[in-house]
Amino acid sequence: MMKKTAIALGIASMAFGAQAADLINTADNKLELNVDVAAYFQSRTSATTGVVTSQLTGNGMNQIQLRNTKTLPNGWKIIGQAEVDYDPVGDNAAILSDDMRIGVDIPVWGRIVAGQFDTFYEDNVNEVLGFWGQGDLAAYTYEAPSSAAKGKHLQYYNKFENIEAVLDATFGYATSALTSQEVSFLGTVGYKIGDLQLYVGGGFLPTYYSTGGTATLPNFKTVNNSTVYYTNTSGASATYKISNTKLAANINQVTAYSGAIYAYSGAAVEQTMGDVKLGFSVMQVNEGAANQFTQSSIGVNYTLAPKAIVFLEANSLGATNSYGNAFEFGMKYTF
């Protein structure tokens, strides 16, 4: 998924960070609550027809998350996490389950959790160029190819000094009859050198998923306004912070069922000046000899008060997306 909220950050450590509120914080029990509430104006332009659609919404940016960590006498930690996604602007809008986890963290041996959540690879490799974004999608360029692999999810995570190792497994099906189970694997390795963070990873995705008992093919992207389904993905990313400047870069590719390979590479920068932050991303798209172009996004946000941010962001995605570009202006508050 494209959204990045205060809740979604801190994936590697499975912790909220500075935004969380501790309801209980003892030596063996920690209960945390985090709420994101946001509203924004969004305008999107169709890449195929040029039609502009505009709306006032909160979709994709609002979560309520409750997380508990229980530490046992032997050092093991039991992890439970529940999160719902809601739209504060829509009247009687549906409340949906979002980031759910249950698992155990064992010293030395690592952490394993089950639930429905984004893969580590997606958050730290594919979507790294949108790290500065505050809105739902306008800060992002190429949509992450592993975003469909969320439900029926197992993840193993371990860290050895400066090295991280993560394996995400998602349960799907090999056939549309949903009778032959297929398990996908996305592996990611990270290494930190001072202020430089590196990640490399890849793997393959299930061919089909079950949506209410119906076979679906969610691993797709739009190339020349045609739907292309893919099965393999791989890539690498790097982030570096120096003073008030943060830099990011990534390369990734996907392999379509047809065997065609589509490649993407880009860079991003965020500059902090007091309460103001400026962000810019650019990506080069190579989807065959007849379909090569550049995507970009730009944004600015201002911190009105601690945890209260006003933002303005826009992108230009070209014909790879059903919408050619997006513009968002709004406010987000975390408490």
Secondary structure per residue as TSV (DSSP state, phi and psi in degrees):
chain	resnum	aa	ss	phi	psi
A	1	M	-	360.0	155.0
A	2	M	-	-88.2	-22.8
A	3	K	-	-64.5	148.4
A	4	K	-	-134.0	111.8
A	5	T	-	-115.1	175.0
A	6	A	T	-58.5	-30.3
A	7	I	T	-68.8	-41.4
A	8	A	T	-72.9	-19.3
A	9	L	S	-75.7	165.4
A	10	G	-	73.9	33.1
A	11	I	T	-62.8	-41.7
A	12	A	T	-62.5	-39.2
A	13	S	T	-92.4	-7.0
A	14	M	T	55.8	39.0
A	15	A	-	-130.7	157.6
A	16	F	-	-71.7	-41.3
A	17	G	-	91.5	-157.1
A	18	A	T	-68.4	-18.7
A	19	Q	T	-79.4	-17.7
A	20	A	-	-75.0	152.3
A	21	A	E	-110.0	126.4
A	22	D	E	-87.4	111.8
A	23	L	E	-78.8	-37.8
A	24	I	E	-136.1	133.7
A	25	N	E	-146.6	89.0
A	26	T	-	-118.4	-179.6
A	27	A	S	-63.0	-29.8
A	28	D	S	-121.5	5.2
A	29	N	E	-150.8	123.7
A	30	K	E	-130.5	119.9
A	31	L	E	-115.9	121.4
A	32	E	E	-119.5	143.8
A	33	L	E	-126.5	135.9
A	34	N	E	-139.3	133.4
A	35	V	E	-128.5	128.1
A	36	D	E	-110.3	127.4
A	37	V	E	-129.1	131.5
A	38	A	E	-152.1	153.7
A	39	A	E	-143.4	144.7
A	40	Y	E	-156.0	156.7
A	41	F	E	-92.8	131.8
A	42	Q	E	-128.5	133.7
A	43	S	E	-126.6	127.7
A	44	R	E	-127.3	139.6
A	45	T	E	-113.3	128.0
A	46	S	E	-68.4	132.8
A	47	A	T	-73.5	-21.7
A	48	T	T	-95.5	-37.7
A	49	T	T	-111.9	-18.1
A	50	G	-	79.8	1.9
A	51	V	-	-69.8	133.9
A	52	V	E	-101.3	128.0
A	53	T	E	-116.5	133.8
A	54	S	E	-128.8	148.1
A	55	Q	E	-158.7	155.3
A	56	L	E	-99.4	123.8
A	57	T	E	-151.2	170.8
A	58	G	-	-130.1	7.0
A	59	N	T	-58.7	133.4
A	60	G	T	86.6	-2.7
A	61	M	S	-125.6	3.3
A	62	N	-	-121.4	121.1
A	63	Q	E	-137.5	149.9
A	64	I	E	-121.8	122.3
A	65	Q	E	-128.2	134.8
A	66	L	E	-122.9	131.3
A	67	R	E	-139.5	135.0
A	68	N	E	-128.0	135.5
A	69	T	E	-123.0	119.1
A	70	K	E	-109.4	120.8
A	71	T	E	-97.1	123.7
A	72	L	-	-87.8	162.5
A	73	P	T	-57.3	-28.8
A	74	N	T	-84.1	4.0
A	75	G	S	94.7	-11.3
A	76	W	-	-65.4	148.8
A	77	K	E	-121.7	127.8
A	78	I	E	-94.5	126.7
A	79	I	E	-113.9	129.8
A	80	G	E	-134.5	134.8
A	81	Q	E	-145.4	132.0
A	82	A	E	-130.3	136.2
A	83	E	E	-142.7	138.4
A	84	V	E	-121.8	150.8
A	85	D	E	-114.4	128.1
A	86	Y	-	-137.7	165.5
A	87	D	-	-119.0	107.7
A	88	P	S	-73.6	-11.0
A	89	V	S	-91.7	-36.0
A	90	G	S	-75.1	133.9
A	91	D	T	-72.9	125.1
A	92	N	T	55.6	35.6
A	93	A	-	-69.0	149.6
A	94	A	-	-69.0	146.7
A	95	I	-	-105.1	124.9
A	96	L	E	-115.7	148.0
A	97	S	E	-69.6	146.5
A	98	D	-	-130.8	-92.0
A	99	D	-	-100.8	101.0
A	100	M	E	-117.6	136.9
A	101	R	E	-147.6	145.7
A	102	I	E	-144.5	136.8
A	103	G	E	-178.2	-166.9
A	104	V	E	-139.7	141.9
A	105	D	E	-116.8	115.4
A	106	I	E	-110.6	124.3
A	107	P	T	-51.4	138.0
A	108	V	T	74.8	-46.5
A	109	W	T	-79.7	-22.9
A	110	G	E	106.3	-172.3
A	111	R	E	-119.0	137.7
A	112	I	E	-130.4	130.8
A	113	V	E	-132.8	152.7
A	114	A	E	-123.6	152.9
A	115	G	E	154.7	-149.1
A	116	Q	E	-132.3	117.0
A	117	F	-	-166.8	166.5
A	118	D	-	-67.6	151.0
A	119	T	-	-72.7	152.6
A	120	F	H	-60.1	-37.8
A	121	Y	H	-60.9	-44.1
A	122	E	I	-61.1	-48.7
A	123	D	I	-69.2	-32.4
A	124	N	I	-107.5	-10.3
A	125	V	I	-118.0	-60.8
A	126	N	I	-69.7	-38.3
A	127	E	T	-101.9	13.2
A	128	V	G	-64.5	-26.8
A	129	L	G	-70.6	-17.7
A	130	G	G	-98.0	21.3
A	131	F	T	-59.8	-28.1
A	132	W	T	-84.8	-7.4
A	133	G	-	-72.6	146.7
A	134	Q	-	-113.6	-25.6
A	135	G	S	-83.2	-164.1
A	136	D	S	-81.9	-48.0
A	137	L	S	-146.8	-13.2
A	138	A	T	-69.2	-17.3
A	139	A	T	-85.4	-4.7
A	140	Y	-	-104.6	152.9
A	141	T	-	-104.6	-114.7
A	142	Y	S	-60.9	130.7
A	143	E	-	-74.0	134.6
A	144	A	-	-60.9	129.2
A	145	P	T	-75.3	-10.0
A	146	S	T	-100.8	8.8
A	147	S	T	-67.6	-21.8
A	148	A	T	-76.2	-20.0
A	149	A	-	-85.7	77.7
A	150	K	-	-117.5	-52.9
A	151	G	S	-77.7	165.1
A	152	K	S	47.9	57.9
A	153	H	E	-118.5	132.1
A	154	L	E	-117.4	139.0
A	155	Q	E	-136.6	132.3
A	156	Y	E	-110.4	132.4
A	157	Y	E	-135.2	136.9
A	158	N	E	-148.3	154.8
A	159	K	E	-134.0	131.0
A	160	F	E	-122.1	96.7
A	161	E	T	55.2	-109.1
A	162	N	T	-96.1	7.9
A	163	I	E	-112.1	131.4
A	164	E	E	-111.2	141.8
A	165	A	E	-132.3	126.6
A	166	V	E	-135.6	137.6
A	167	L	E	-130.6	120.8
A	168	D	E	-105.2	130.5
A	169	A	E	-121.8	131.6
A	170	T	E	-125.0	135.5
A	171	F	E	-96.4	120.6
A	172	G	E	-137.9	-149.3
A	173	Y	E	-138.2	150.9
A	174	A	S	-88.8	-20.2
A	175	T	S	-129.7	158.7
A	176	S	T	-70.4	-15.4
A	177	A	T	-75.8	-9.2
A	178	L	S	58.8	36.1
A	179	T	-	-109.6	-21.5
A	180	S	S	-110.6	106.5
A	181	Q	E	-71.5	143.3
A	182	E	E	-134.1	131.5
A	183	V	E	-110.4	127.1
A	184	S	E	-95.7	156.3
A	185	F	E	-134.8	131.2
A	186	L	E	-124.6	116.5
A	187	G	E	-105.3	142.4
A	188	T	E	-138.7	136.0
A	189	V	E	-123.2	133.7
A	190	G	E	-121.8	151.1
A	191	Y	E	-143.5	131.8
A	192	K	E	-114.0	127.2
A	193	I	E	-123.5	100.7
A	194	G	T	61.9	-120.7
A	195	D	T	-95.1	7.7
A	196	L	E	-100.7	122.0
A	197	Q	E	-112.5	126.0
A	198	L	E	-117.6	142.5
A	199	Y	E	-137.8	143.7
A	200	V	E	-141.3	142.4
A	201	G	E	-171.1	-178.2
A	202	G	E	165.2	178.7
A	203	G	E	161.9	-157.6
A	204	F	E	-133.0	159.2
A	205	L	-	-115.0	155.7
A	206	P	-	-61.9	149.1
A	207	T	S	-71.2	-44.2
A	208	Y	B	-127.8	153.7
A	209	Y	E	-122.6	159.7
A	210	S	E	-100.9	118.3
A	211	T	E	-115.4	99.9
A	212	G	T	61.9	31.6
A	213	G	T	86.1	-0.4
A	214	T	E	-105.7	135.1
A	215	A	E	-71.0	130.2
A	216	T	E	-129.5	153.5
A	217	L	-	-114.6	82.1
A	218	P	-	-83.2	-12.7
A	219	N	-	-82.6	81.0
A	220	F	E	-140.1	161.9
A	221	K	E	-145.3	167.9
A	222	T	E	-105.0	120.6
A	223	V	E	-120.6	120.7
A	224	N	T	52.0	41.2
A	225	N	T	62.4	20.4
A	226	S	E	-118.7	142.9
A	227	T	E	-77.0	128.0
A	228	V	E	-122.2	126.9
A	229	Y	E	-96.7	142.9
A	230	Y	E	-132.6	164.7
A	231	T	E	-127.5	-32.8
A	232	N	E	-113.8	150.0
A	233	T	E	-147.0	147.3
A	234	S	E	-155.7	157.5
A	235	G	E	178.2	-179.4
A	236	A	E	-149.3	154.6
A	237	S	E	-144.5	160.4
A	238	A	E	-145.9	138.3
A	239	T	E	-129.7	146.5
A	240	Y	E	-147.6	135.2
A	241	K	E	-120.8	129.4
A	242	I	E	-135.5	114.9
A	243	S	T	56.6	-120.9
A	244	N	T	-97.3	14.7
A	245	T	E	-118.1	133.3
A	246	K	E	-122.8	132.3
A	247	L	E	-117.2	150.4
A	248	A	E	-146.3	150.8
A	249	A	E	-149.5	151.3
A	250	N	E	-153.5	159.3
A	251	I	E	-134.8	141.0
A	252	N	E	-156.3	161.4
A	253	Q	E	-148.0	155.9
A	254	V	E	-127.9	150.6
A	255	T	E	-112.2	121.3
A	256	A	E	-76.4	162.0
A	257	Y	T	-56.4	-29.3
A	258	S	T	-74.2	-13.4
A	259	G	S	100.7	-10.3
A	260	A	-	-66.2	142.7
A	261	I	E	-114.0	128.3
A	262	Y	E	-113.1	130.7
A	263	A	E	-118.4	147.1
A	264	Y	E	-142.6	139.0
A	265	S	E	-148.1	143.4
A	266	G	E	-163.6	179.6
A	267	A	E	-147.9	158.2
A	268	A	E	-146.7	156.0
A	269	V	E	-142.6	142.8
A	270	E	E	-127.9	130.7
A	271	Q	E	-118.3	125.2
A	272	T	E	-101.6	129.4
A	273	M	E	-132.5	87.5
A	274	G	T	67.5	-122.1
A	275	D	T	-87.6	1.1
A	276	V	E	-108.0	136.9
A	277	K	E	-127.6	134.1
A	278	L	E	-112.7	137.4
A	279	G	E	-132.9	146.4
A	280	F	E	-149.2	135.9
A	281	S	E	-132.9	148.3
A	282	V	E	-142.0	140.8
A	283	M	E	-139.4	136.5
A	284	Q	E	-96.0	126.7
A	285	V	E	-108.3	131.3
A	286	N	E	-129.0	99.3
A	287	E	S	-118.1	44.1
A	288	G	S	107.3	164.0
A	289	A	T	-59.1	-30.4
A	290	A	T	-95.3	4.0
A	291	N	-	-143.4	71.9
A	292	Q	E	-125.5	129.3
A	293	F	E	-162.3	-179.6
A	294	T	E	-117.9	136.4
A	295	Q	E	-108.2	154.6
A	296	S	E	-152.3	159.9
A	297	S	E	-149.0	152.0
A	298	I	E	-147.8	148.4
A	299	G	E	-163.8	164.3
A	300	V	E	-142.5	141.4
A	301	N	E	-137.1	152.5
A	302	Y	E	-130.0	129.9
A	303	T	E	-86.9	106.8
A	304	L	E	-70.9	-39.9
A	305	A	E	-157.3	166.4
A	306	P	T	-51.1	125.2
A	307	K	T	74.1	4.9
A	308	A	E	-116.5	116.5
A	309	I	E	-128.0	134.1
A	310	V	E	-103.4	135.2
A	311	F	E	-137.2	154.1
A	312	L	E	-139.4	122.3
A	313	E	E	-142.6	150.5
A	314	A	E	-150.7	149.6
A	315	N	E	-138.3	167.3
A	316	S	E	-135.1	112.1
A	317	L	-	-104.9	-12.9
A	318	G	G	70.7	-159.7
A	319	A	G	-83.0	2.8
A	320	T	G	-75.8	-17.1
A	321	N	S	-117.6	153.3
A	322	S	S	-66.1	-18.7
A	323	Y	E	-114.9	129.9
A	324	G	E	-74.2	-33.6
A	325	N	E	-158.5	168.4
A	326	A	E	-144.3	150.7
A	327	F	E	-134.6	133.3
A	328	E	E	-137.6	138.1
A	329	F	E	-139.9	125.5
A	330	G	E	-172.7	-164.2
A	331	M	E	-138.7	142.7
A	332	K	E	-131.7	137.4
A	333	Y	E	-132.0	132.5
A	334	T	E	-118.0	133.2
A	335	F	-	-149.9	360.0
